[in-house]
Amino acid sequence: MSYVGPTMPTTHADWQAMVAELAVESRAYIDDVFVDATSGDTFESRNPATNEILAQVASCDAPDAERAVAVARDAFSGGEWSRLAPAKRKEVLLRLADLMEAHRHELALLDTLDMGKPVSSSLGDMAGAIACIRYLAECIDKLYGEVAPTGEDSLAMVLREPIGVVAAIVPWNFPLMMTAWKIAPALAAGNSVILKPSEKSPLSALRLAQLAREAGLPRGTFQVLPGFGHTVGKALALSMEVDCLAFTGSTQVGKQLMQYAGQSNLKRVYLECGGKSPNLVFADCKNLDQVAQHAAAAIFHNQGEVCIAGSRLLVENSIREAFVDKVVEAAKAMQPGDPLDPESFMGAMVDETQHRRVLDYIAKGREEGARLRAGGKALEGPGYFIPPTIFDGVTPAMTIGREEIFGPVLAVFGFDSEDEAVAMANDTPYGLAAGLWSQDIDRIMRVTRRLQSGQVFVNNWAGGDQTMPFGGVKQSGNGRDKSHHSLEEYANLKSVWMALAP
């Protein structure tokens, strides 16, 4: 892939011009070369904003997975990467981050064209992906092993060693950022990595493979297999030679992957799955206008296609009517538009299937008696656009109040007491994120501890940086991305006990 247009696009016209100059790599990356799938099969990658075909992408299957796994195993056993000094691995990963930064506009454009998100949002994703690569690269030569306390007749050490072959299966909503969250710690720890991007957004991963090769990652250390979950994804999950499976996606698929691990070699499985995150607003919070802006952005950012979207808004009844009015007003400035326009807050739903799924949930909300306050209809014309949709008067028994929609649909609940709010917030099989807005520090500490969630945002939504782990509890999964804690998932602990001569 090459691009020779404007290096710093800033306007709608700049990004449109960049599209005209873009060449797309669509083959699998196996054993350091780009190749067609063994079967020759392909699938269409379409722009959901226009429904135009972007590329015919190699559709990998079990034979491609088998080949890639064999190459990854040889690379790991050869030790060119797995036994390389941590400081040397750091140098390569920092070069990769520098190359990603140099090509960040191209990478952002690929994600925008592939899954419909606004290009301004994609640029933010690139910043996050680059920061993740750099942070984990810098961590790897600063983590020490351990010497256990023993008597003088023994020496006991705890060593950290790479696991082996890691398969990373990533979603379509934040294509390259989720990729970075998986591959950065896995590569930093010395593993060989096989990436299976979503069939809905594979293009930036294939461009990343080119940059990884340019950065100096050894042969077989990083490979990319585009294709479907039920074909190449299943093959990787069932492989006896894959040592670890890292996944972000739906809870249903996460459960299947755990079963595949049990059916094969008991490979380590780390999951970041679905969410139905509660956002609690208490009457004592300040500046309701600003809080309403945050509450709207928490669900409508990225078209609501966000695992931690604040899709359940729980508001104290004494302020609920006035506050919902403010959220409705805030949503008016968050309408979908051309993803190539930097001024667009929302883009298109990723494809026709997701578009229809969201509209079906909206219809269900009406049928079950929720009060529609905004949106509710798809936009006319080409592309899969749905405006911000807000339902008030939602109860825990309603479908839109319980199931993950993964779209721009907000369900508003009312509560009268702190205990009621906490019980309602925890009344879900998920536990990925939660938010609360209050000026009462005692309440903040009480509620934070009682919320069953891997992350709690206090007087903000989705705050944090690379120093903070990201992951959930309950059926939202068990893995942790970001921070130095993510390195723990891609390393084995080896205990060494040495008897010493007197």
C-alpha positions in Angstrom: 0.0 0.0 0.0 1.3 3.4 -0.8 0.0 7.0 -0.4 1.5 10.1 -2.0 -1.2 12.7 -1.3 -1.4 15.4 1.4 0.6 14.4 4.5 -1.4 16.5 6.9 -5.1 16.3 5.8 -7.2 18.8 7.9 -10.4 19.4 5.8 -13.1 17.3 4.3 -11.6 17.9 0.9 -8.2 16.8 2.0 -9.5 13.5 3.3 -11.5 12.9 0.1 -8.4 13.6 -2.0 -6.5 11.1 0.2 -9.1 8.4 -0.6 -8.4 8.8 -4.3 -4.7 8.2 -3.8 -5.0 5.2 -1.5 -3.9 1.7 -2.6 -5.2 -1.1 -0.4 -3.4 -4.4 0.5 -5.9 -7.1 0.9 -3.9 -10.4 1.1 -3.0 -12.3 4.2 0.5 -11.8 5.7 2.1 -15.2 6.4 5.8 -16.0 6.8 6.8 -12.4 6.0 5.0 -12.2 2.6 1.6 -11.2 1.4 -0.3 -14.2 0.0 -3.8 -15.2 -1.2 -5.8 -17.5 1.0 -5.0 -21.2 0.3 -8.5 -21.6 -1.1 -8.3 -18.5 -3.2 -11.5 -17.3 -1.4 -12.1 -13.6 -0.7 -14.8 -11.5 1.0 -15.9 -7.9 0.3 -14.8 -5.0 2.4 -17.4 -2.3 2.0 -17.6 1.4 3.0 -20.7 1.5 5.2 -21.1 5.2 4.6 -21.5 4.7 0.8 -21.9 0.9 0.4 -19.0 1.0 -2.1 -16.6 -2.0 -2.3 -13.2 -1.1 -0.9 -11.4 -4.4 -1.6 -11.7 -8.1 -2.1 -9.9 -9.5 1.0 -8.3 -12.9 1.4 -10.6 -15.2 3.3 -8.3 -17.4 5.4 -9.4 -20.8 6.7 -7.9 -23.7 8.6 -5.0 -24.5 6.1 -3.8 -20.9 6.4 -4.1 -21.0 10.2 -2.1 -24.2 10.3 0.6 -22.8 8.1 0.8 -19.5 10.1 0.9 -21.4 13.4 3.8 -23.6 12.2 5.7 -20.5 11.1 5.1 -18.8 14.4 6.2 -21.9 16.4 9.4 -22.1 14.3 10.1 -18.4 14.9 9.5 -18.7 18.6 11.7 -21.8 19.0 14.4 -20.2 16.9 14.7 -17.5 19.5 15.5 -14.5 17.2 12.7 -12.6 19.0 11.8 -14.7 22.0 15.3 -14.8 23.4 16.3 -11.3 22.2 17.3 -9.0 25.1 14.3 -7.0 26.3 16.1 -3.7 25.4 16.5 -4.9 21.8 12.9 -5.8 21.6 12.1 -2.4 22.9 14.1 -0.7 20.1 12.1 -2.6 17.4 8.7 -1.8 19.0 9.6 1.9 19.3 10.5 1.9 15.6 7.1 0.4 14.9 5.4 3.1 16.9 7.4 5.8 15.0 6.3 4.3 11.7 2.7 4.2 12.9 2.9 7.8 13.8 4.4 8.7 10.5 1.5 6.9 8.7 -1.2 7.8 11.2 -3.4 9.6 8.7 -3.3 6.7 6.3 -4.1 4.2 9.1 -6.9 6.4 10.4 -8.4 6.7 6.9 -8.4 2.9 6.5 -10.4 2.4 9.7 -12.8 5.2 8.8 -13.4 3.7 5.3 -13.7 0.2 6.6 -16.1 0.6 9.6 -17.7 4.0 9.1 -16.3 5.9 12.1 -15.6 9.6 11.9 -12.0 10.3 10.8 -11.5 12.6 13.8 -12.3 9.6 16.0 -10.0 7.4 14.0 -7.1 9.8 14.5 -7.8 9.6 18.3 -7.6 5.8 18.0 -4.2 6.1 16.3 -2.9 8.2 19.1 -4.0 5.6 21.6 -2.6 2.7 19.6 0.8 4.4 19.2 0.9 5.3 22.9 0.1 1.7 23.8 3.0 0.3 21.7 5.4 2.9 23.2 4.3 2.3 26.7 4.6 -1.5 26.6 7.9 -1.2 24.7 9.3 0.9 27.5 8.0 -1.4 30.2 9.7 -4.6 29.0 13.2 -3.8 30.1 12.1 -2.4 33.4 10.4 -5.4 34.9 12.6 -7.5 37.2 12.3 -11.2 38.2 12.3 -12.1 41.9 14.6 -13.8 44.4 12.7 -15.5 47.1 13.8 -15.4 50.7 15.6 -18.7 51.6 18.2 -20.0 53.9 21.9 -20.0 53.0 21.7 -23.5 51.5 19.3 -22.5 48.7 18.8 -19.9 46.0 15.2 -19.5 44.7 14.3 -17.4 41.7 11.0 -16.5 39.9 11.6 -16.0 36.2 9.2 -14.5 33.6 9.3 -16.2 30.2 7.2 -15.7 27.0 4.3 -18.1 26.6 4.9 -19.0 22.9 2.4 -18.5 20.1 -0.3 -16.0 20.8 -3.5 -15.7 18.7 -5.2 -12.3 19.0 -8.7 -12.0 17.7 -9.9 -8.3 17.7 -13.2 -6.5 17.0 -14.2 -4.1 14.3 -15.2 -1.0 16.4 -11.7 0.2 17.2 -9.7 -1.9 14.7 -6.2 -0.7 15.2 -6.4 0.5 18.8 -7.7 -2.9 19.9 -5.0 -4.6 17.9 -2.3 -2.5 19.7 -3.8 -3.4 23.1 -3.3 -7.1 22.3 -0.1 -7.2 20.3 2.0 -4.7 22.2 2.3 -6.7 25.5 2.4 -10.0 23.6 5.3 -8.9 21.4 7.0 -7.0 24.2 7.1 -10.2 26.3 8.8 -12.1 23.4 5.9 -14.1 21.9 5.1 -14.8 18.3 1.7 -13.3 17.4 -0.9 -14.2 14.9 -3.6 -11.5 14.5 -7.1 -12.3 13.2 -8.8 -8.9 12.5 -12.5 -8.7 12.2 -13.8 -9.4 8.7 -15.6 -6.1 9.0 -12.4 -4.0 9.4 -9.3 -5.9 8.3 -7.5 -3.2 6.2 -5.5 -1.3 8.8 -4.2 -4.6 10.3 -2.7 -5.5 6.9 -1.1 -2.1 6.6 0.3 -2.6 10.1 1.9 -5.8 8.9 3.9 -3.9 6.3 5.1 -1.4 9.0 6.0 -4.3 11.4 8.2 -5.8 8.7 9.8 -2.4 8.0 10.4 -1.9 11.8 12.4 -5.1 11.9 10.2 -7.7 13.5 11.8 -11.1 12.6 10.2 -13.5 10.2 7.2 -15.3 11.6 6.9 -13.1 14.7 3.9 -11.2 13.5 1.4 -12.5 11.0 -2.1 -11.4 9.9 -4.9 -13.7 8.9 -8.1 -11.9 7.6 -11.2 -14.1 7.6 -14.2 -15.1 9.5 -14.5 -16.2 13.1 -16.2 -19.5 12.3 -13.4 -20.5 9.9 -9.9 -19.2 10.6 -10.8 -17.9 14.1 -12.1 -21.3 15.1 -9.0 -23.0 13.6 -6.7 -20.8 15.7 -8.8 -21.4 18.9 -8.7 -25.2 18.4 -5.0 -25.3 17.4 -2.8 -27.5 19.7 0.1 -25.2 18.9 -1.4 -21.9 20.0 -0.5 -21.3 23.6 -2.6 -18.2 24.3 -5.8 -16.7 22.9 -6.5 -13.0 23.4 -10.0 -11.9 22.4 -12.1 -8.8 22.4 -15.7 -9.1 21.2 -19.1 -10.4 22.2 -19.7 -12.5 25.3 -21.3 -15.3 23.2 -18.2 -15.7 21.1 -16.0 -15.4 24.2 -17.8 -18.4 25.7 -17.3 -20.4 22.4 -13.5 -19.6 22.5 -13.2 -20.9 26.1 -14.9 -24.1 25.0 -12.5 -24.5 22.1 -9.6 -24.0 24.4 -10.9 -26.8 26.6 -11.4 -29.1 23.6 -7.8 -28.6 22.4 -4.8 -27.9 24.6 -6.2 -25.8 27.5 -4.6 -22.8 26.0 -4.7 -19.7 28.2 -7.7 -17.5 27.2 -8.1 -13.8 28.0 -11.4 -12.2 27.2 -12.8 -8.7 27.0 -16.4 -9.1 26.2 -19.7 -7.3 26.2 -21.1 -4.6 28.4 -24.3 -2.8 29.4 -22.6 -0.1 31.4 -24.5 2.0 34.0 -23.9 5.8 34.3 -25.3 7.0 37.6 -26.2 10.7 38.1 -27.1 11.8 41.6 -28.9 15.0 42.3 -26.0 16.6 44.2 -23.7 16.7 41.1 -22.7 20.1 39.8 -23.2 21.7 36.4 -26.0 19.5 35.0 -25.4 21.0 31.5 -21.9 19.7 31.4 -22.8 16.3 32.9 -25.5 16.0 30.2 -22.9 16.6 27.5 -20.7 13.8 29.0 -23.7 11.4 29.4 -24.6 11.9 25.7 -21.1 11.4 24.5 -20.7 8.3 26.6 -23.3 6.5 24.5 -23.2 8.3 21.1 -19.4 8.4 20.6 -18.4 6.0 17.8 -22.1 5.5 17.0 -22.6 3.7 20.3 -20.4 0.8 18.9 -18.4 0.8 22.1 -18.0 -2.0 24.6 -18.0 0.5 27.6 -20.7 2.7 26.2 -22.7 4.3 28.9 -25.9 2.8 27.5 -27.8 2.7 30.8 -28.3 6.2 32.3 -29.6 6.1 35.9 -30.8 9.4 37.1 -32.1 10.4 40.5 -35.8 11.1 40.0 -35.8 14.5 41.6 -33.8 15.8 38.6 -34.6 13.2 36.0 -37.0 15.1 33.8 -34.9 18.3 33.6 -31.7 16.3 33.1 -33.1 14.2 30.3 -34.1 17.4 28.6 -30.5 18.5 28.7 -29.3 15.1 27.3 -31.7 15.4 24.5 -30.5 18.9 23.7 -26.8 17.8 23.9 -27.6 14.9 21.4 -28.7 17.4 18.8 -25.1 18.4 18.2 -24.0 14.7 17.9 -25.8 13.8 14.7 -24.2 11.4 12.1 -22.5 12.8 9.1 -19.9 11.9 6.4 -17.1 10.1 8.2 -14.6 11.9 6.1 -15.8 15.3 7.4 -13.7 16.1 10.5 -16.7 18.0 11.9 -18.9 14.8 12.1 -19.4 13.5 15.6 -21.0 10.2 14.5 -20.5 8.1 11.4 -22.2 5.1 9.9 -23.1 1.8 11.5 -20.5 -0.8 10.5 -22.7 -2.7 8.1 -26.3 -3.6 7.1 -26.5 -6.4 9.7 -25.6 -4.0 12.6 -27.9 -1.3 11.2 -30.8 -3.7 11.1 -30.0 -5.0 14.6 -30.1 -1.5 16.1 -33.3 -0.6 14.4 -34.9 -3.8 15.7 -33.9 -2.9 19.2 -35.4 0.6 18.7 -38.7 -1.0 17.6 -38.6 -3.3 20.6 -38.2 -0.3 22.9 -41.4 1.2 21.5 -43.3 -2.0 21.7 -42.4 -2.5 25.4 -43.6 0.9 26.4 -40.4 3.1 26.7 -40.9 6.8 26.0 -39.0 7.8 22.9 -37.4 11.2 23.5 -35.1 11.6 20.5 -34.2 9.8 17.2 -35.7 6.4 16.5 -35.5 6.3 12.7 -32.7 5.6 10.2 -31.6 8.4 8.0 -32.6 8.2 4.3 -30.1 7.9 1.5 -27.0 5.7 1.0 -25.1 4.4 4.0 -26.2 3.0 7.3 -26.8 6.0 9.5 -28.9 6.1 12.7 -29.2 9.3 14.8 -28.8 9.5 18.6 -31.9 7.7 20.0 -33.0 8.3 23.6 -35.6 6.3 25.5 -36.9 7.5 29.0 -39.0 5.5 31.4 -37.0 2.3 30.8 -37.4 -0.5 33.4 -35.0 -3.4 34.1 -37.5 -5.8 32.5 -37.3 -4.1 29.1 -35.1 -5.6 26.4 -33.4 -2.3 25.6 -32.5 -2.0 29.3 -30.9 -5.4 29.6 -29.3 -6.5 26.3 -26.2 -5.0 24.7 -27.4 -3.1 21.6 -24.0 -1.8 20.3 -25.5 1.3 18.7 -26.6 4.9 19.5 -29.5 4.0 21.8 -29.7 5.3 25.4 -31.9 3.8 28.0 -32.8 6.1 30.9 -33.9 4.8 34.3 -35.0 6.6 37.4 -34.1 5.9 41.0 -34.9 7.4 44.4 -32.1 6.2 46.7 -28.5 5.2 46.6 -29.3 1.6 47.4 -31.8 1.4 44.6 -29.3 3.0 42.2 -26.5 0.5 43.1 -28.9 -2.5 42.9 -30.1 -1.4 39.5 -26.6 -0.8 38.2 -25.4 -4.3 39.3 -28.5 -6.0 37.9 -26.8 -7.2 34.7 -24.7 -10.1 33.7 -22.0 -7.6 32.5 -19.4 -5.7 34.5 -17.1 -3.9 32.2 -17.5 -0.2 33.2 -19.6 2.1 35.3 -19.8 5.8 36.0 -21.1 8.0 38.8 -21.6 11.7 39.1 -21.7 13.2 42.6 -20.0 15.9 44.8 -20.4 13.8 48.0 -17.0 12.1 48.6 -18.5 9.7 51.1 -21.1 8.6 48.5 -18.5 8.3 45.8 -16.4 6.0 47.9 -19.3 3.9 49.0 -20.8 3.5 45.5 -17.4 2.9 43.8 -16.7 0.0 46.1 -20.2 -1.5 45.7 -20.4 -1.3 41.9 -19.6 -4.7 40.3 -17.4 -3.4 37.5 -13.8 -3.7 36.3 -13.6 0.1 35.9 -15.4 3.0 37.6 -15.3 6.5 36.2 -16.1 9.2 38.8 -17.3 12.6 37.5 -16.1 11.6 34.0 -16.7 8.9 31.4 -13.9 6.7 29.9 -11.1 8.5 31.6 -7.7 7.0 31.9 -4.5 6.5 30.0 -2.0 3.7 29.3 -1.1 3.4 33.0 -4.5 2.0 33.8 -5.7 -1.6 33.2 -8.8 -2.1 31.1 -11.1 -5.0 31.5 -14.2 -6.3 33.2 -15.8 -8.8 35.6 -18.7 -11.2 35.4 -19.6 -12.0 31.8 -17.6 -9.0 30.5 -14.6 -11.2 30.6 -11.4 -11.8 32.6 -8.6 -10.2 30.6 -6.8 -6.9 31.2 -5.5 -4.7 28.4 -3.2 -1.6 28.8 -0.8 -0.9 31.7 2.1 -3.1 32.8 -0.5 -5.6 34.1 -1.2 -6.7 30.6 2.3 -8.1 30.3 1.4 -10.6 33.0 -1.0 -12.3 30.6 1.6 -13.1 28.0 4.3 -14.5 30.3 4.8 -17.7 32.2 6.2 -17.7 35.7 9.0 -20.3 36.2 10.1 -21.2 39.7 13.8 -22.1 40.0 15.0 -23.7 43.3 18.8 -24.2 43.5 20.4 -26.3 46.3 23.8 -24.8 47.3 26.7 -26.7 48.6 27.6 -25.9 52.3 
